[in-house]
Amino acid sequence: MKKLISTLTLCALASAPLAVYAERGERPDHAPHSILLSERVAEKLNLSDEQSSQIRVLLDNHTAVYPRDRDTRKAQREATDALIQAQSFDEAAARELLSQKLERELAALKLRHDINQVLSAEQREQLQQMKQRMKKRFAKKHRKSRRD
């Protein structure tokens, strides 16, 4: 009985952050490079108003063509699962799914390139250094949590 209660408590505690995240919903401005539009990063990179507006236009154009739609991504995951679990493999459907994913990835890559072209060489270097620091912090944080 004690084991059951402790297991249920652990499950409840583990799922609490997920409930909070689900309640918040999707952040509308959470695109790959929307971080460049945050005041703190824009200040550190010393982005001009013109650069900020150019980045905003690029992100808005990308979002207009490829909206961040949770339902669409869910449908794609379900279609992938259906392909995997089907009696026979439908190669045409698989190619269509992969084609959609490839198109989206290509557009994201082009967006990153276009945003990179808005930045000066010095700003690109600063951004790269910021990314490296974030990677190190992320790795350090997750190494620590794995040991616990």
Secondary structure as GFF3:
##gff-version 3
##sequence-region A 1 148
A	DSSP	alpha_helix	2	24	.	.	.	ID=ss1
A	DSSP	three_ten_helix	34	37	.	.	.	ID=ss2
A	DSSP	alpha_helix	39	45	.	.	.	ID=ss3
A	DSSP	alpha_helix	49	65	.	.	.	ID=ss4
A	DSSP	alpha_helix	70	85	.	.	.	ID=ss5
A	DSSP	alpha_helix	91	118	.	.	.	ID=ss6
A	DSSP	alpha_helix	121	147	.	.	.	ID=ss7
###
